């Protein structure tokens, strides 16, 4: 299925069966075509955690965009939905929009399931401390001071790197290379750690 036309502002997603206040309405969107969503009128000085859900028959990618009166800059891929499992990612500081792209890997059609995207608060993310493990992409909030962080993707080369976004803003920090599945990085302080989509991973704060 071909990508549809983009929009500068997404349509708010209002779950059925309950009233949605104005603040929530500005942080939830849905659709089934590819489209652009404006998450902030200005360029945010801090990173923004988000969550996107697809469907059993559809896959979607999300990319950050910096849209101003003089330029449009697209950042690297933030995430890819896998069925109905929610995918979390962090929009780096300085990007005020998201591009949701419908993908059809290995098929001539991309299904009819919709995507649903929400802006999250930091408190909705799991806290990073000690050793954590899991599978698939994940985002953690880190509230400590400077520390080392060890990672092990169990010999799998992930499509994306281990990325850290400082809570106070600034450019995203890549703690691993695309060709690296085991190593040690450095957390500069409070922020969000994005773990790439792997079948199995372990992350440990040192």
Secondary structure, DSSP 8 states (H G I E B T S, - for coil): -------SS--B---TTS---HHHHTTEEEESS-EEEES-SS--SS-EEEEEE-BTTBEEEEEEEEE-SS-EEEEEEEEE-BTTB-EEEEE-TT--EEEEEEE-TTSS---S--EEEEE--GGGSEE--SEEEESS-EEEEE-S-SEEEEEE-TT---SS--EEEETT--S-EE-S-TT-SEEEEEE-SSEEEEE---SSEEEEE-
